[in-house]
Amino acid sequence: MTSEIERVFKLEGVNNFRDFGGWRAAEGTRVVTGRLFRCAHLHHATNTDIAHIGSLGIATVTDLRRPGERQAQPSAWIGKLSLKLIEEPAEDRMSRIRDDAEPPHLHAFRASDRNLAAMREFLAAHYAEMPFDVRHVALFRRYFEALARGDGAMLIHCAAGKDRTGILAWLTHRLLGVHPDDAMEDFLLSNSAGDIADRLPQARRFMEKVCGASISDEAIGALLSVEPNYIQRCEAALVARSSSVDGYLADVLAVDAVQRDRIRTELLA
């Protein structure tokens, strides 16, 4: 359970930073701690934050953001820490085409009446689509390949560290045999570790400026948080299109039995 390890790290300029190891897994094992980390973007990481991240033994960072997101908010650790980086290539022509499109959360605000129910339905539907987005599939594959190689501790992040990151962390837990209740608890931990109440006023001002319309705190709160239904919709989509979560891992992400065994050997104790 969450109380058994120091799971959430309070950094100065990085939100939602935590260890997603330590959970009970298959056959009486547990996911090791100090090997799997997750967070929001690192653009505002302070020198103290960077020093702390550098002390954790992290060897590889998987950045799930679009090239445009990375350009707008580059990670502050780059040039200061020697870490391997898994990211979507900026020179990829299809990446540039997709990057020209409006980010999905902005589209949701523009295309709906910006109420709580609309935001929740948008996010739930988006969770069903994200695992099959070609850019996510490519990044997820490279992430699992790195885990199978035993490249050292891994940090995964996107912008808020809750949606794209939440799905990838959840898939990792499912591959490792983490109990579904614990996998859900880790997913929902973004609601407390994400400091939503503190971030909400600034997020609302930004969205109102971008959208040119008044937005309720309830709607912004929905955008900043996660709910059980989101990951449940994700799982339902995996089952519908790949028969099971294991089927998705094998058929879509090409995680074969050898890779699965190597990852479990590396990360279970």
Buried (B, 14 or more C-beta within 10 A) or exposed (E): EBEEBEBBBEBEBBBBBBBBBBBBBEEEBBBBBEBBBBBBBBBBBEEEBBEBBBEBEBBBBBBBBBBBBBEEBEBBBBEBBEBEEBBBEEEBEEBEEBBEEEBBBEEBBEEBEBEBEBBBBBBBBBBBEBBBBEBBBBBBBBBBBBBBEEBBBBBBBBBBBBBBBBBBBBBBBBBBBBEEEBBBBBBBBBBEBBBBEEBBEEBBEEBBEBEEEEBEEBBBBBBBBBBEBBBBBBBBBBEEBBEEBBEBBBEBBEBEEEBBEBBBEBBBE
